[in-house]
Amino acid sequence: MPGPAGVLVDGAGEGSAGDGVGPAPAYVPRRARPEPAARAVAVEGPVPGQSLVPDEAGGPGAQAVEAPVPEPVPAGPARREIGPRGRRARARRVARRRRALALREAAFLAVAAVLGAVLIKAFLVEAFYIPSGSMEQTLHGCEGCSGNDRVLVWKLGTRLGDPERGDIVVFGTEGTRYAQLSSERDVIKRVIGVGGDEVRCCDPQGRVVVNGEPLDEPYVYEDNSMAFGPVTVPADQLWVMGDHRSDSQDSRFVGPIPVENVVGQAFVRVWPLHRLGLLH
C-alpha cells in the first residue's frame, strides 16, 4: 500500500518470480506526476471585453486578447433648481428682449413707410387740391373754400409718353407766362391740342376746332366762345384750356406750355367722398 507522499504506477519493479503476478508497481513521488492536459472548450463568440486574433503559429485557432475599455465620460454638473425669484427674473429678461424687438420692428416700419411715401410721391402718385373755379364743374374749387376737390395725379404716365388730347394735366408754371399772372406754382387744365395741331375758335356753333374738326366737349361749363387762332402748336408743347371757359386763364392768354412742365395726369377725384370718381 503506497504511502501518503506517492502513487503507484505500472512498471518494472521488485517482485517474486513464479508467483503468476506481473511486476510490482513502482512508487513515484507526487511532485513528479505529469500535469493533466487542458481540455479544449468550445466558445461560440468572443468574451465581452476581449477580441480574437490569430495565434502566433498562424493556425486556425484564435487567442483571446483583452480589448481596451473606453473610459467613462464624466457627467456634467447637476441642473440647479430655479426658485420663484429666478423664474421672475428670467421672465423680466424675456419681456425686455421682446419689447426691444418690438421697438426695432416699429422703427423699421416707420422708416419704410416714410421712404415709401416719398418714393410714391416723387415717381408714382401725388395728391393736389383745386384752388380755383377754372375747371368747373368737372372739378370744384374756389379761393378760400374749405370744400375744394382733391385729385390724385399719376406721374409715371408722363415719363412713359406725352399727354394726349382730352387729358386733365397738372403742370408747373415756372418758366411760363402763368408765373407772371398768378402766384400758383401748379395749375390744372385740359389738353386741347398737342404739338403740330392747328387750334382755333370758333366754328358757327361756337365750338373749338382742331385740325379742321370741331370738338365735342360735354364737360365745358359757361362757354364764352372767345375767338382765337388759328394757332399751330409747336413741337413738345401743349395747348391747354379750362372747362369753365368764361373763368379760366389758359393758353388763349398765355400761349402753349412745354410738355416738360407737366407733373402728371389727374385720373381720380378722391375728396370730398360724395364726389369720389374717375376723371374723364
Secondary structure, DSSP 8 states (H G I E B T S, - for coil): ---TTEEEE-S-----TTSS-----EEEEGGGS----------SS--TTEEEEE-TT--S-EEEEE-----------------HHHHHHHHHHHHHHHHHHHHHHHHHHHHHHHHHHHHHHHHTEEEEE--SSTTTTTS---TT-SS--EEEEE-HHHHHS---TT-EEEEE-TTSTHHHH---SEEEEEEEE-TT-EEEE--TTS-EEETTEE---TT-BS-----EEEEE--TTEEEEE-SBGGG--SHHHH--EEGGGEEEEEEEEEESGGG-EE--
